[in-house]
Each structure stands twice: as structure tokens, then as C-alpha cells.
Amino acid sequence: MTEIGRILCLFFNPETRVWKESCMSVKTIVVESLLYRAGAVLISLILLTVLIYFASSFFGNSISTQAQNVEVAELAAAMAPGDSQTHYALGVLRERSFMPEDLPESLKEFERAVALSPSDFRLWLALGKARERSGDSNGAELALKEAKRLAPNYSDVQWAYGNVLLRQGKTDAAFIEIRKAVDSDPKYASPAATTMWRIYDGDVEKIRKTIGDSHYVNSALAVFLIRQGNSDEALEIWNGLPKDKLRTDFLKDSEQLYAQLVTGKKFLNAIKVHSKISAPGSKTFKVAEIDNGGFEAPVTTRKPSVFEWNIANGVRPQINISGAQKKSGRQSLVISFKTTKRSDFRAITQTIAVEGGKDYVFSVAYKSELDTSATMKWDIVDTASNKVLSSTDSLSENSDWNTLTADFSVPEGTEGVQIRLVRSGCKSAVCPISGKVWFDDFAIE
């Protein structure tokens, strides 16, 4: 055995301190064992490196999907530089920072993400939008065109591509893509209607011809028209929608239509719309009828309808439903006073839909046990002009059940009146009042 062989033999037999006969006889066996162990170490190092790489990529990817700020996303991209998701996440967060210097960096991240996963249409879509925001309309068109090639039937791609074409003046091609998007996904019906409204200057027929005459388009047009103050045409379109879909497919648009009618004080049509979209068995409202006038049903305190009792927030005076005193039925409304400040007075109101040009009579029963120098009464107010049309007599301080009435005429064009409890006769900030008053049997005839 050579000297090297003896050393190697001794190395792999460290417990020995003398030359043994076995070491003297080892030749190629020692060399083969050394190569085997060296190869095993090398393979282990390679596997460890691969394991670390994949672990880093996995954690980088996981972190990027949960990242809420740029710093975390940068860490994720550093851990997994070859993962398109990390660059996409970093691009999104840089874009959201609204810092001018972050916008070019955001675009670079989207470019890197696309380079790493060129078959992912979502990355091309993000890149196209980023390019357009940066002012590169031609680059945006190319990116979105590639996204469309990869996902020709995806509505988000069709919508983005169509809008880029539209802004470049390629209207014919743009309208084709926008209509495809609307046909694929109803969520684009409303923005499409808004866009076409500006282009065609409110020509509904041209709008329908361009983006389609589907029920979703018509529903979106109805909402858009009511926002423009055109309630008659909006209702005409809305009334053409399938009645069995008003509570489902078109509920959101119908609720917006109802809200706009209420805001515009178009109460007669608001009640009609409300009755059509209300769930079976739920509350509806009627023309010239006070809702829950006898307080036999609970009074809604959280976001009540304009056609329900609206009681102002506060603790003074206390306002409750009482079963101890009532003119009829089982219950009445009781107000308990123990205040000295004029400001301690909670408004109680309700809006009632009425027909313009007609005469009505308002009535309410009350019982009082009060000690006050002030007076209280009910006003009937024109919702269109906010003018008081009529008032009841003032409440007596102490009275058994009695009835107050007020005659009033509704002006032409007015569709609603509001009844409201008011207090008068307070000549200073100090206005003591104590005791109770009960109200029951509100009615309009």
C-alpha cells in the first residue's frame, strides 16, 4: 500500500493508532469508499440547495398573497425572484401607494411578472392597465390584445380591451368588445350605459343598439335615467323588466330606483316600486295612509323607511310604546317629559304619499298629563316646499282621550306631506316640561 493509501485507511479507521494488517492490504477499496462519500456529500449539498430554493420560493409566494404593504412585498420578491406572483403583488402595492416614483416601478414589476409567466392572461391584463395608466396606449393595446388571445371569452379582458380601443378612437372595434363584456357579465351593463350616454348624448335607442337591449342593460339605463332626473322614462323602462326577476336579478338596481324616487320626492311611484320589490309578507305602504297609526306593530328605530315613524335619537324625552293607556287596540305611543332645556325635544315625523290637488283631513287621538308653559301640536308640511299646510290645535295640559284634527289641501305637483310633532311657546333656552302624553289612532282621510 502507498503512503496515501495508508493515510486514507487510517482516516476511515480513526479509532486505530497503529498500522493494521487490514490497512496494509487496502488498495482500490479505500479510494472507492472515499469517492462514494464525497459524491454523497455533493448530492446532499445539491438537494439542500434545491430544498432551500423551493422553500424560499414557497414562502415568498405565500407572503406575497397576504402582503399589505410594499416592504413585505419586496421581501417576498427577494425570496422568490423567479415567481411571477411575487412581482405581480409588488406591482399592485406600488401602484396603490400613489407615490409618483412608485408608478414606473410598478410597471416594471408587471413586466417581470409577464416575462416569468407569459401564458397567464391575468398578468397581461394587469400589464395592459398599467401601461395605459402610464400613458402608453399603444403598449396597453398590445398587452390587452395578448390577454384577449389567451382568454378570448373573459369579460374583464373584453371590457378593458374595448375601453382602450375606445380611447384611441377605434370605436367600431371598441363597441364590439364592450358589448361582448356586457353580454358576458351583467356588472358591466351600468358602466357601459354611462359611457354610451356620454357618447350618444342621451339617445337611448342608439345606446341599446350599441350595447344591446338586454334586461340588464335596460335595468342599468333605468337607474341612470332616474339619476338624471328623468323619472318618467326610467319608470317606463323599469316597468318592462320581468316582474318575477325584480326581487332577484334586478333587486339592486330596483332599490336604487326606489331610493332615487324618494330623494326626488316622487312618493307615488316610490310606493309602487317598493310594493313590487318587497318580499312576500313584508311591509308595504299605501297612498294617503299613515303607517302603524295605532302603534300595534313595533316602531323601527334603526334606519326606518321615510314612510315609517322616524324618531330622533336621544334620551330626553323618553319615547316608548305603552300598553297601559290606549284609545283603541292594544297600545299607544307615550312620551315622558322631565326636562328644563328647550333643546330636550326629540322630533317625531312620518311622510305620507298623497295626490296633488286633493283635500285631506288629518286626525290623532291623545291623552295628556303635563305641567308646562309651552304648547305642542302637529304640523302637516308640504314635502316639496317645506311649507306648513295646516296645524292641529295645541294639546291641553291635562286631558282624557281627545281628538285633534287638521284640514289641508295638497298643492298640484306635491306627492307627499310630512306630519311632525312641534313645540312652541318657549321664550328662552329654559323651558320646563314634565309629565306624559299618549298618542293613538293617527289617520288621514
Secondary structure, DSSP 8 states (H G I E B T S, - for coil): --HHHHHHHHHT-TT--S--HHHHH-SHHHHHHHHHHHHHHHHHHHHHHHHHHHHHHHHHHHHHHH--SHHHHHHHHHH-TT-HHHHHHHHHHHHHT--TTHHHHHHHHHHHHHHH-TT-HHHHHHHHHHHHHTT-HHHHHHHHHHHHHH-TT-HHHHHHHHHHHHHTT-HHHHHHHHHHHHHH-GGGHHHHHHHHHHHHTT-HHHHHHHH---HHHHHHHHHHHHHTT-HHHHHHHHTTS-GGGTTTTTHHHHHHHHHHHHHTT-HHHHHHHHHHHS-TTS----TT--TTTT--S----SS--TTS-EE-S-SSSEEEEESSS-SSSS-EEEEEEEEEETT----EEEEEE--TT-EEEEEEEEEEEEEESSEEEEEEEETTT--EEEE-----SEEEEEEEEEEEE--TT--EEEEEEEEE---SSEEEEEEEEEEEEEEE-
